[in-house]
Amino acid sequence: MFPDHRSSEGETAAPDGSARRRPTVLDVAARSGVSAGTVSKVLNGRGQLREETRQRVMRAAQELDFRATPPTNGRRGQRSFAVGLLTTDSIGRFSIPVLMGAEEALGAGRISVLLADTRGDPFRERHYLEVMSERNIDGLIVMGRRCDPRPAIVPPRDIPTIYALAPSSDPEDISVVPDNAQGARLAIGHLIASGRTHIAHVTGPHDHLAARVRAEVTSAALSEAGLELAGSRINFGAWSEEWGRQAAHIVMRADEACDAISCGNDQIGRGAADALREMGYRVPEDVALVGFDNWDVMAASCRPPLTTIDMNLTELGRRSATLLLGAIDGQPARGTHELPCQLVVRESTGPQEPRPS
């Protein structure tokens, strides 16, 4: 479709015969004023885009003398019965449950899952995309370790793609995410049902979407119940036990009547439990605690064991794989799919008892 004046790999021949860098999808995106994902959709003839956008992209591609690199494995159109899973979660806290769920859904069809950890490095991500494309994978699951939207990927060829946990910033892509708002309401509803009326909220960094959503819903749920935040503020910090310990001291100094703390994750909850115990408060008799994530290592080793919100990551993996199979078969369910969370009750919550005088 576009003229190809290639002089060597990664270079093209300029009109004067000198070598210049071959234009990329990112160059086309910058010239046309759209995302790289939109460029990919236009060039691959997929997605419901405005005609004006398509024309602008095609015009930019022609002006730059852009030519997409075709697949080199000679297997185009054939099924490999393998899908890729790209993750930025080097620890495995989120990627392993998602991988297990995906394998359960794909195993019946005898489809293999190829796992690659990009460590959040765009160069490693590009490398693994090229490697997986050369393996002729049938589809791809892209997984983050945060719930913040991420840029749409641009694979070397048109590969059906699902975004898990971290949604794509392109609303036309298929994303599967936990319903953080619903999970936060479960946590606050449980504390209110146990008779708690002075509830504080301690969470992670303000620039993380999950922290902001859970905080906003916590404030709204308390207001709807006619209650105010203990200490009159949301306590943003880090996703760590150390911050949980520090925040527990801050909360109890700000409001001695505080009888419950809703924590943004289980690490914060475990740290808060340690600090409350050291300050002489009983959990849950004096102060109830609820975490978020249901990370078994943290929740079960907390003293007492931590009530928490489970994001159902294994189910998220199963749903992602099911949607991927549909996309591979030509039936993509575009948009963002939210999965409900689940309350897991342990010993850190229960009826309030009078504090010893």
TIBAVO-757738 format. One record per atom (N, C-alpha, C): x, y, z; residue in one letter. Coordinates in steps of 0.05 Angstrom, whole numbers, padded with zeros to 5 digits, always signed. Layout:
<recs>
XYZA;...
</recs>
This chain:
<recs>
+00016-00024+00000M;+00000+00000+00000M;+00017+00025+00000M;+00040+00025+00016F;+00057+00048+00017F;+00084+00040+00004F;+00097+00058-00011P;+00123+00052-00023P;+00144+00045-00003P;+00161+00026-00010D;+00181+00016+00009D;+00209+00020-00002D;+00223+00040+00009H;+00250+00046+00000H;+00270+00038+00022H;+00270+00012+00029R;+00287+00004+00051R;+00316-00001+00041R;+00335+00010+00055S;+00363+00006+00048S;+00376-00014+00067S;+00367-00016+00092S;+00377-00036+00111S;+00357-00037+00134S;+00360-00057+00152E;+00340-00060+00173E;+00340-00035+00191E;+00316-00024+00195G;+00313+00000+00212G;+00318+00026+00197G;+00325+00024+00171E;+00331+00049+00156E;+00316+00049+00130E;+00311+00073+00118T;+00300+00076+00092T;+00318+00094+00076T;+00314+00094+00050A;+00331+00111+00033A;+00317+00138+00029A;+00330+00159+00035A;+00320+00186+00031A;+00322+00193+00001A;+00307+00213-00008P;+00308+00220-00037P;+00336+00225-00047P;+00355+00235-00030D;+00382+00240-00040D;+00400+00215-00038D;+00388+00192-00031G;+00404+00167-00029G;+00416+00162-00002G;+00415+00181+00017S;+00426+00176+00043S;+00407+00159+00060S;+00417+00147+00081A;+00401+00130+00098A;+00387+00147+00120A;+00362+00141+00126R;+00349+00154+00148R;+00333+00133+00163R;+00326+00139+00189R;+00312+00120+00205R;+00284+00114+00194R;+00277+00088+00194R;+00250+00081+00184R;+00229+00092+00203R;+00208+00105+00194P;+00187+00115+00211P;+00173+00093+00225P;+00164+00098+00250T;+00150+00079+00266T;+00121+00087+00270T;+00106+00069+00283V;+00078+00075+00291V;+00077+00099+00308V;+00097+00102+00326L;+00097+00126+00344L;+00100+00151+00328L;+00116+00151+00306D;+00119+00174+00289D;+00092+00181+00276D;+00078+00161+00266V;+00052+00165+00254V;+00033+00177+00274V;+00033+00166+00298A;+00015+00176+00319A;+00020+00205+00326A;+00046+00212+00328A;+00053+00240+00335A;+00044+00259+00312A;+00048+00250+00288R;+00041+00268+00265R;+00011+00271+00262R;-00004+00250+00268S;-00033+00252+00264S;-00048+00260+00289S;-00033+00263+00312G;-00046+00272+00336G;-00064+00253+00350G;-00059+00226+00347V;-00074+00206+00360V;-00056+00187+00375V;-00067+00167+00390S;-00050+00148+00404S;-00039+00127+00385S;-00018+00114+00394A;-00006+00092+00378A;-00026+00070+00375A;-00043+00065+00395G;-00063+00044+00393G;-00083+00050+00371G;-00090+00076+00368T;-00109+00083+00347T;-00096+00079+00320T;-00071+00086+00317V;-00056+00082+00292V;-00057+00052+00285V;-00052+00035+00304S;-00052+00006+00299S;-00079-00003+00289S;-00100+00007+00302K;-00127-00001+00293K;-00133+00008+00265K;-00125+00032+00258V;-00130+00042+00231V;-00115+00025+00210V;-00089+00020+00216L;-00072+00005+00197L;-00081-00024+00194L;-00093-00035+00216N;-00101-00063+00215N;-00131-00065+00208N;-00145-00043+00203G;-00172-00044+00195G;-00192-00053+00216G;-00186-00047+00242R;-00204-00056+00263R;-00212-00032+00280R;-00232-00036+00297G;-00241-00015+00314G;-00262+00003+00301G;-00279+00015+00317Q;-00300+00033+00307Q;-00290+00062+00310Q;-00277+00072+00289L;-00265+00098+00291L;-00279+00117+00271L;-00277+00143+00277R;-00289+00162+00258R;-00273+00163+00232R;-00287+00167+00210E;-00274+00167+00184E;-00253+00189+00183E;-00258+00212+00196E;-00239+00234+00196E;-00213+00225+00209E;-00215+00209+00231T;-00191+00199+00244T;-00176+00180+00227T;-00190+00162+00214R;-00177+00143+00195R;-00162+00158+00173R;-00175+00178+00161Q;-00162+00192+00140Q;-00137+00207+00149Q;-00139+00219+00173R;-00116+00233+00184R;-00092+00215+00189R;-00098+00191+00199V;-00076+00172+00204V;-00064+00162+00178V;-00081+00156+00159M;-00072+00146+00133M;-00055+00167+00119M;-00064+00192+00121R;-00049+00214+00108R;-00022+00218+00121R;-00021+00216+00148A;+00005+00218+00162A;+00024+00195+00154A;+00012+00171+00152A;+00029+00148+00144A;+00041+00151+00116A;+00025+00162+00098Q;+00034+00166+00071Q;+00056+00188+00070Q;+00051+00209+00085E;+00070+00231+00086E;+00097+00222+00097E;+00096+00204+00117L;+00121+00194+00129L;+00133+00171+00114L;+00119+00161+00093D;+00128+00138+00078D;+00130+00114+00097D;+00110+00111+00114F;+00109+00089+00134F;+00100+00063+00121F;+00113+00041+00128R;+00104+00015+00118R;+00106-00004+00142R;+00084-00017+00149A;+00084-00036+00171A;+00100-00060+00163A;+00114-00071+00183T;+00130-00095+00179T;+00113-00120+00180T;+00112-00136+00159P;+00095-00160+00159P;+00106-00181+00177P;+00090-00201+00185P;+00100-00223+00201P;+00120-00239+00184P;+00141-00250+00198T;+00162-00264+00184T;+00162-00294+00188T;+00143-00304+00203N;+00144-00333+00209N;+00130-00350+00189N;+00116-00338+00170G;+00103-00354+00149G;+00079-00369+00158G;+00069-00364+00182R;+00047-00380+00193R;+00022-00363+00196R;+00020-00341+00183R;-00003-00323+00186R;-00028-00338+00179R;-00048-00335+00196G;-00074-00347+00191G;-00076-00375+00204G;-00055-00385+00215Q;-00055-00411+00228Q;-00056-00407+00259Q;-00069-00425+00273R;-00071-00424+00302R;-00046-00437+00314R;-00035-00424+00334S;-00012-00436+00349S;-00021-00449+00375S;-00046-00443+00383F;-00056-00453+00409F;-00038-00445+00432F;-00029-00420+00431A;-00014-00408+00453A;-00021-00379+00455A;-00023-00369+00479V;-00028-00340+00484V;-00006-00330+00502V;-00002-00304+00500G;+00018-00291+00517G;+00006-00277+00541G;+00021-00275+00563L;+00012-00259+00586L;+00036-00241+00594L;+00033-00215+00588L;+00053-00196+00595L;+00046-00183+00622L;+00065-00182+00641T;+00059-00170+00667T;+00081-00151+00675T;+00074-00132+00692T;+00094-00114+00704T;+00098-00122+00733T;+00085-00143+00742D;+00086-00152+00770D;+00108-00172+00775D;+00132-00162+00780S;+00155-00180+00783S;+00154-00198+00808S;+00138-00189+00828I;+00136-00205+00853I;+00117-00228+00849I;+00097-00225+00832G;+00078-00246+00827G;+00053-00245+00844G;+00052-00224+00861R;+00029-00221+00879R;+00002-00220+00863R;+00002-00206+00841F;-00023-00204+00825F;-00022-00223+00801F;+00001-00225+00788S;+00002-00240+00763S;-00002-00270+00766S;+00007-00282+00789I;+00004-00311+00792I;-00025-00319+00794I;-00042-00306+00811P;-00070-00314+00812P;-00084-00309+00785P;-00077-00288+00771V;-00089-00283+00745V;-00080-00305+00725V;-00055-00312+00726L;-00045-00333+00708L;-00059-00360+00714L;-00063-00366+00740M;-00076-00391+00747M;-00105-00392+00736M;-00119-00369+00738G;-00146-00368+00728G;-00147-00370+00698G;-00128-00357+00685A;-00127-00358+00655A;-00121-00386+00646A;-00103-00400+00659E;-00096-00427+00651E;-00119-00446+00655E;-00135-00442+00677E;-00159-00458+00681E;-00179-00455+00658E;-00182-00430+00649A;-00201-00425+00627A;-00191-00435+00600A;-00165-00434+00596L;-00153-00441+00571L;-00146-00471+00569L;-00142-00483+00593G;-00133-00511+00593G;-00151-00530+00579G;-00178-00526+00582A;-00197-00544+00569A;-00193-00544+00539A;-00183-00521+00528G;-00179-00520+00499G;-00150-00527+00492G;-00134-00536+00512R;-00107-00543+00507R;-00091-00520+00496R;-00094-00497+00507I;-00080-00473+00498I;-00059-00466+00519I;-00034-00463+00511S;-00012-00457+00529S;-00011-00427+00535S;-00001-00420+00559V;+00002-00392+00566V;+00032-00386+00569V;+00042-00366+00555L;+00070-00358+00556L;+00072-00333+00573L;+00086-00335+00596L;+00088-00313+00615L;+00114-00298+00612L;+00112-00271+00611A;+00136-00254+00609A;+00133-00230+00628A;+00154-00224+00643D;+00153-00202+00662D;+00169-00179+00650D;+00155-00156+00645T;+00168-00133+00633T;+00181-00115+00654T;+00174-00119+00679R;+00185-00103+00701R;+00180-00073+00697R;+00158-00067+00683G;+00151-00039+00678G;+00169-00025+00659G;+00186-00039+00645D;+00205-00027+00626D;+00194-00028+00598D;+00189-00005+00584P;+00177-00006+00558P;+00195-00020+00537P;+00221-00020+00540F;+00238-00034+00522F;+00236-00064+00525F;+00234-00074+00550R;+00229-00102+00554R;+00202-00110+00543R;+00182-00093+00547E;+00155-00099+00537E;+00156-00102+00507E;+00170-00084+00493R;+00171-00085+00464R;+00185-00111+00455R;+00207-00118+00470H;+00222-00142+00463H;+00204-00167+00465H;+00190-00169+00487Y;+00173-00193+00491Y;+00150-00193+00471Y;+00139-00170+00464L;+00118-00169+00444L;+00129-00180+00417L;+00153-00173+00410E;+00164-00183+00385E;+00169-00213+00387E;+00180-00222+00410V;+00185-00251+00413V;+00159-00267+00411V;+00138-00257+00425M;+00113-00272+00425M;+00100-00271+00397M;+00103-00249+00383S;+00092-00247+00356S;+00106-00268+00338S;+00132-00271+00341E;+00147-00290+00326E;+00138-00319+00332E;+00129-00323+00357R;+00118-00349+00365R;+00090-00353+00354R;+00079-00332+00340N;+00053-00333+00328N;+00030-00338+00348N;+00032-00325+00371I;+00011-00328+00392I;-00016-00320+00380I;-00037-00334+00390D;-00064-00328+00381D;-00076-00304+00394D;-00067-00297+00418G;-00078-00274+00433G;-00059-00266+00455G;-00066-00244+00469L;-00048-00233+00489L;-00064-00222+00512L;-00055-00227+00537I;-00066-00215+00561I;-00044-00197+00572I;-00051-00171+00576V;-00032-00152+00586V;-00041-00144+00614V;-00023-00149+00634M;-00031-00146+00662M;-00013-00127+00677M;-00024-00108+00692G;-00009-00090+00708G;-00011-00097+00737G;+00004-00083+00754R;+00002-00087+00783R;-00013-00064+00797R;-00023-00045+00781R;-00039-00024+00791R;-00065-00022+00775R;-00085-00008+00785C;-00110-00006+00771C;-00112+00019+00754C;-00090+00034+00752D;-00089+00058+00735D;-00089+00050+00706D;-00103+00064+00689P;-00103+00059+00660P;-00075+00061+00649P;-00068+00044+00629R;-00042+00044+00616R;-00046+00049+00586R;-00025+00059+00573P;-00027+00062+00543P;-00032+00036+00529P;-00048+00037+00508A;-00052+00013+00492A;-00026+00004+00479A;-00022-00022+00478I;+00003-00032+00466I;-00001-00032+00435I;+00022-00033+00422V;+00022-00035+00393V;+00038-00060+00385V;+00026-00083+00383P;+00041-00107+00376P;+00051-00106+00347P;+00072-00122+00341P;+00083-00122+00314P;+00062-00130+00293P;+00042-00145+00301R;+00020-00153+00283R;-00006-00151+00298R;-00028-00154+00285D;-00054-00151+00297D;-00060-00175+00314D;-00057-00173+00340I;-00061-00195+00359I;-00084-00188+00378I;-00106-00204+00379P;-00127-00199+00399P;-00116-00195+00427P;-00123-00174+00440T;-00110-00167+00466T;-00131-00160+00487T;-00126-00170+00511I;-00143-00164+00535I;-00125-00151+00556I;-00135-00130+00569Y;-00121-00117+00590Y;-00133-00125+00617Y;-00116-00136+00635A;-00126-00145+00661A;-00115-00129+00684A;-00132-00121+00703L;-00125-00105+00727L;-00120-00076+00719L;-00100-00072+00702A;-00094-00044+00692A;-00108-00041+00665A;-00129-00026+00664P;-00144-00024+00638P;-00129-00008+00617P;-00136-00012+00592S;-00125+00004+00571S;-00137+00032+00572S;-00122+00052+00564S;-00132+00079+00563S;-00150+00083+00539S;-00151+00064+00521D;-00168+00065+00497D;-00194+00051+00504D;-00217+00065+00505P;-00242+00053+00512P;-00252+00032+00492P;-00240+00031+00469E;-00248+00010+00449E;-00235-00017+00454E;-00214-00017+00471D;-00201-00042+00478D;-00217-00057+00498D;-00210-00082+00503I;-00224-00099+00523I;-00208-00100+00548I;-00219-00091+00570S;-00206-00091+00596S;-00223-00104+00617S;-00209-00118+00636V;-00223-00131+00658V;-00210-00122+00684V;-00226-00110+00702V;-00216-00097+00726V;-00233-00104+00750V;-00222-00104+00774P;-00238-00108+00798P;-00255-00082+00803P;-00278-00086+00815D;-00295-00063+00821D;-00287-00052+00848D;-00268-00033+00848N;-00257-00022+00873N;-00279-00007+00889N;-00296+00007+00875A;-00317+00022+00889A;-00335+00002+00905A;-00344-00019+00892Q;-00361-00039+00905Q;-00347-00052+00928Q;-00321-00057+00925G;-00305-00069+00947G;-00303-00051+00971G;-00299-00025+00966A;-00297-00006+00988A;-00324-00004+01003A;-00346-00005+00988R;-00372-00005+01001R;-00377-00029+01019R;-00367-00052+01009L;-00369-00077+01026L;-00354-00073+01052L;-00330-00062+01051A;-00314-00058+01075A;-00328-00040+01095A;-00337-00017+01086I;-00350+00003+01104I;-00377-00008+01114I;-00392-00021+01096G;-00418-00033+01104G;-00414-00053+01126G;-00393-00069+01125H;-00388-00089+01145H;-00381-00076+01172H;-00365-00055+01172L;-00357-00042+01197L;-00382-00028+01209L;-00398-00015+01193I;-00422-00002+01204I;-00441-00023+01215I;-00444-00046+01201A;-00462-00067+01211A;-00453-00078+01238A;-00427-00077+01244S;-00417-00087+01269S;-00419-00066+01291S;-00431-00043+01285G;-00436-00022+01306G;-00415-00001+01307G;-00396+00000+01289R;-00375+00020+01290R;-00385+00047+01279R;-00378+00068+01293T;-00389+00095+01286T;-00367+00116+01282T;-00342+00110+01290H;-00320+00128+01287H;-00298+00114+01270H;-00302+00115+01244I;-00286+00099+01226I;-00265+00116+01211I;-00240+00108+01212A;-00219+00122+01198A;-00212+00107+01172A;-00198+00121+01154H;-00189+00108+01129H;-00160+00114+01125H;-00144+00093+01122V;-00115+00095+01117V;-00110+00080+01091V;-00097+00094+01072T;-00093+00081+01046T;-00066+00088+01034T;-00063+00081+01008G;-00037+00084+00994G;-00034+00112+00982G;-00016+00114+00962P;-00009+00141+00951P;-00033+00153+00936P;-00036+00179+00938H;-00058+00193+00926H;-00057+00191+00896H;-00034+00187+00884D;-00032+00186+00855D;-00039+00158+00844D;-00047+00140+00861H;-00057+00113+00852H;-00087+00114+00851H;-00098+00106+00828L;-00127+00107+00824L;-00142+00090+00845L;-00132+00067+00851A;-00145+00049+00871A;-00148+00063+00898A;-00127+00077+00906A;-00128+00091+00932A;-00149+00114+00931A;-00150+00128+00909R;-00169+00151+00908R;-00198+00140+00907R;-00203+00120+00891V;-00230+00109+00888V;-00239+00098+00915V;-00223+00082+00928R;-00231+00071+00954R;-00235+00092+00975R;-00219+00113+00974A;-00222+00135+00993A;-00248+00151+00988A;-00254+00157+00963E;-00278+00172+00956E;-00303+00156+00964E;-00303+00130+00958V;-00326+00114+00964V;-00330+00111+00994V;-00307+00109+01009T;-00309+00107+01038T;-00322+00132+01050T;-00313+00155+01041S;-00324+00180+01051S;-00354+00182+01044S;-00361+00175+01019A;-00389+00176+01011A;-00407+00157+01027A;-00397+00132+01031A;-00413+00112+01046A;-00417+00121+01075A;-00397+00133+01087L;-00400+00143+01115L;-00420+00166+01116L;-00418+00184+01096S;-00436+00206+01096S;-00465+00197+01092S;-00469+00177+01075E;-00496+00166+01070E;-00508+00154+01096E;-00490+00144+01113A;-00498+00131+01138A;-00500+00152+01161A;-00495+00177+01154G;-00497+00198+01175G;-00473+00199+01193G;-00450+00189+01183L;-00426+00188+01199L;-00404+00205+01186L;-00384+00213+01203E;-00361+00228+01193E;-00336+00211+01196E;-00316+00217+01180L;-00291+00204+01182L;-00278+00209+01209L;-00268+00189+01222A;-00253+00193+01247A;-00228+00209+01240A;-00223+00230+01255G;-00200+00247+01249G;-00205+00267+01227G;-00229+00266+01214S;-00238+00285+01194S;-00220+00287+01170S;-00206+00265+01163R;-00189+00266+01139R;-00183+00237+01130R;-00177+00236+01103I;-00166+00211+01092I;-00136+00211+01096I;-00125+00189+01104N;-00096+00187+01109N;-00083+00172+01086N;-00072+00188+01066F;-00058+00176+01044F;-00028+00172+01052F;-00016+00151+01041G;+00012+00146+01047G;+00024+00125+01028G;+00034+00104+01039A;+00047+00083+01023A;+00032+00056+01026A;+00036+00038+01007W;+00024+00011+01010W;+00043-00006+01027W;+00047+00000+01052S;+00067-00014+01068S;+00059-00017+01097S;+00070-00037+01110E;+00065-00041+01138E;+00075-00018+01155E;+00098-00007+01147E;+00110+00016+01161E;+00090+00039+01162E;+00078+00045+01138W;+00058+00067+01138W;+00033+00059+01155W;+00026+00034+01155G;+00003+00026+01171G;+00008+00031+01201G;+00033+00025+01210R;+00040+00030+01238R;+00039+00060+01244R;+00052+00076+01226Q;+00052+00105+01230Q;+00024+00117+01230Q;+00008+00108+01211A;-00019+00119+01208A;-00037+00112+01232A;-00033+00088+01243A;-00050+00081+01267A;-00044+00101+01290A;-00019+00108+01293H;-00013+00128+01314H;-00026+00155+01307H;-00024+00163+01282I;-00036+00189+01274I;-00066+00189+01278I;-00079+00167+01271V;-00108+00165+01273V;-00117+00167+01303V;-00104+00151+01320M;-00113+00149+01347M;-00106+00175+01363M;-00085+00189+01355R;-00080+00215+01367R;-00101+00236+01358R;-00109+00234+01333A;-00128+00254+01322A;-00156+00249+01333A;-00163+00224+01339D;-00191+00218+01348D;-00190+00193+01366D;-00189+00198+01392E;-00187+00176+01411E;-00212+00158+01411E;-00234+00169+01400A;-00259+00154+01398A;-00259+00135+01374A;-00239+00136+01358C;-00239+00118+01334C;-00242+00089+01342C;-00262+00076+01329D;-00267+00048+01336D;-00264+00029+01313D;-00255+00039+01290A;-00250+00022+01267A;-00232+00037+01247A;-00215+00021+01233I;-00198+00032+01212I;-00202+00015+01187I;-00210+00028+01165S;-00212+00015+01139S;-00185+00020+01125S;-00171-00001+01118C;-00144+00001+01106C;-00144-00004+01076C;-00128+00011+01062G;-00128+00009+01032G;-00116-00017+01022G;-00100-00031+01038N;-00091-00057+01030N;-00084-00073+01055N;-00076-00098+01052D;-00071-00116+01075D;-00045-00109+01089D;-00025-00099+01075Q;+00000-00091+01088Q;-00005-00069+01107Q;-00020-00049+01099I;-00027-00027+01117I;-00042-00038+01141I;-00061-00056+01136G;-00077-00068+01158G;-00059-00083+01178G;-00040-00098+01169R;-00023-00113+01187R;-00006-00094+01204R;+00005-00073+01191G;+00020-00053+01206G;+00004-00039+01227G;-00021-00032+01219A;-00039-00019+01238A;-00045-00037+01262A;-00049-00063+01257A;-00055-00081+01279A;-00031-00082+01299A;-00007-00083+01288D;+00017-00084+01306D;+00018-00058+01323D;+00013-00035+01311A;+00015-00010+01325A;-00007-00008+01347A;-00032-00016+01340L;-00054-00015+01359L;-00048-00032+01383L;-00037-00055+01378R;-00030-00073+01400R;-00009-00061+01418R;+00011-00048+01406E;+00032-00036+01421E;+00022-00012+01438E;+00001+00002+01427M;-00011+00024+01442M;-00031+00015+01463M;-00036-00010+01465G;-00054-00021+01486G;-00083-00024+01477G;-00089-00021+01451Y;-00116-00024+01441Y;-00120-00054+01433Y;-00144-00064+01439R;-00151-00091+01431R;-00165-00091+01404R;-00157-00110+01387V;-00169-00114+01361V;-00183-00141+01361V;-00210-00142+01357P;-00227-00120+01348P;-00243-00106+01370P;-00239-00115+01396E;-00257-00105+01416E;-00257-00074+01418E;-00233-00062+01416D;-00232-00032+01417D;-00233-00020+01389D;-00217-00031+01371V;-00215-00020+01344V;-00216-00043+01324V;-00235-00042+01306A;-00237-00063+01286A;-00220-00055+01262A;-00210-00074+01247L;-00194-00069+01223L;-00204-00085+01199L;-00204-00071+01176V;-00211-00084+01151V;-00189-00077+01131V;-00178-00097+01117G;-00158-00092+01096G;-00171-00094+01068G;-00153-00096+01048F;-00162-00098+01020F;-00141-00114+01005F;-00150-00133+00989D;-00133-00150+00971D;-00135-00179+00977D;-00139-00186+01003N;-00139-00214+01012N;-00113-00228+01003N;-00091-00215+01010W;-00064-00228+01006W;-00060-00246+01029W;-00062-00272+01025D;-00061-00292+01046D;-00037-00289+01065D;-00014-00283+01053V;+00010-00281+01069V;+00007-00259+01090V;-00006-00237+01083M;-00009-00215+01101M;-00034-00219+01119M;-00056-00226+01107A;-00081-00227+01122A;-00080-00249+01143A;-00069-00273+01136A;-00069-00295+01155A;-00048-00292+01177A;-00026-00278+01171S;-00005-00274+01191S;-00010-00250+01209S;-00029-00233+01202C;-00037-00211+01219C;-00047-00221+01246C;-00042-00205+01267R;-00052-00213+01294R;-00070-00192+01304R;-00097-00198+01305P;-00110-00223+01296P;-00112-00224+01266P;-00119-00248+01255P;-00123-00250+01225P;-00142-00229+01215P;-00135-00218+01191L;-00148-00194+01181L;-00172-00199+01163L;-00194-00187+01171T;-00217-00185+01152T;-00209-00168+01129T;-00217-00176+01105T;-00207-00161+01081T;-00226-00164+01058T;-00220-00150+01037I;-00235-00151+01012I;-00219-00166+00991I;-00230-00187+00980D;-00217-00203+00959D;-00225-00193+00932D;-00205-00186+00915M;-00210-00176+00888M;-00215-00199+00868M;-00215-00224+00877N;-00221-00246+00860N;-00204-00247+00835N;-00177-00246+00840L;-00159-00245+00817L;-00159-00270+00800L;-00164-00293+00812T;-00165-00317+00796T;-00189-00317+00777T;-00211-00307+00787E;-00235-00303+00770E;-00229-00282+00749E;-00214-00261+00756L;-00207-00241+00737L;-00191-00253+00714L;-00173-00272+00721G;-00157-00286+00700G;-00175-00303+00683G;-00194-00317+00695R;-00212-00334+00680R;-00229-00317+00660R;-00239-00295+00671R;-00256-00278+00654R;-00240-00266+00631R;-00215-00258+00637S;-00198-00247+00616S;-00193-00267+00594S;-00187-00292+00602A;-00182-00313+00582A;-00207-00319+00566A;-00230-00320+00579T;-00255-00325+00564T;-00261-00303+00544T;-00257-00278+00552L;-00261-00256+00533L;-00240-00257+00511L;-00216-00266+00517L;-00195-00268+00496L;-00203-00289+00476L;-00214-00311+00485L;-00222-00332+00466L;-00244-00321+00447L;-00262-00305+00458G;-00283-00293+00442G;-00271-00274+00421G;-00251-00258+00429A;-00238-00240+00411A;-00223-00255+00389A;-00210-00277+00396I;-00196-00293+00377I;-00215-00304+00356I;-00239-00311+00365D;-00260-00322+00347D;-00275-00300+00332D;-00266-00275+00335G;-00278-00253+00320G;-00302-00241+00333G;-00306-00245+00359Q;-00328-00234+00374Q;-00318-00218+00398Q;-00304-00196+00394P;-00294-00180+00416P;-00315-00166+00432P;-00314-00168+00458A;-00333-00154+00476A;-00319-00129+00486A;-00320-00108+00470R;-00304-00084+00475R;-00314-00069+00500R;-00295-00055+00512G;-00302-00039+00535G;-00290-00049+00561G;-00296-00037+00583T;-00284-00045+00609T;-00305-00062+00625T;-00296-00085+00633H;-00313-00104+00648H;-00304-00104+00678H;-00322-00096+00696E;-00316-00095+00724E;-00326-00121+00738E;-00308-00133+00754L;-00315-00157+00769L;-00320-00150+00798L;-00341-00160+00810P;-00347-00154+00838P;-00326-00166+00857P;-00321-00152+00879C;-00303-00162+00900C;-00319-00177+00921C;-00305-00190+00940Q;-00318-00207+00960Q;-00307-00200+00988Q;-00324-00199+01008L;-00315-00194+01035L;-00307-00221+01048L;-00283-00222+01059V;-00273-00245+01073V;-00270-00238+01103V;-00288-00249+01120V;-00289-00242+01148V;-00270-00259+01164V;-00252-00246+01179R;-00234-00260+01198R;-00237-00246+01226R;-00218-00251+01243E;-00221-00243+01271E;-00216-00213+01277E;-00207-00198+01257S;-00201-00169+01263S;-00226-00152+01264S;-00250-00163+01258T;-00274-00148+01261T;-00294-00163+01279T;-00311-00149+01291G;-00331-00162+01308G;-00345-00140+01325G;-00364-00148+01342P;-00378-00128+01358P;-00359-00112+01376P;-00366-00087+01379Q;-00350-00070+01396Q;-00356-00076+01425Q;-00335-00074+01442E;-00339-00078+01471E;-00329-00053+01486E;-00340-00047+01509P;-00331-00024+01524P;-00300-00026+01530P;-00287-00003+01527R;-00258-00003+01532R;-00253-00003+01562R;-00233-00018+01571P;-00226-00018+01600P;-00220+00010+01609P;-00230+00017+01632S;-00225+00044+01643S;-00197+00046+01655S;
</recs>
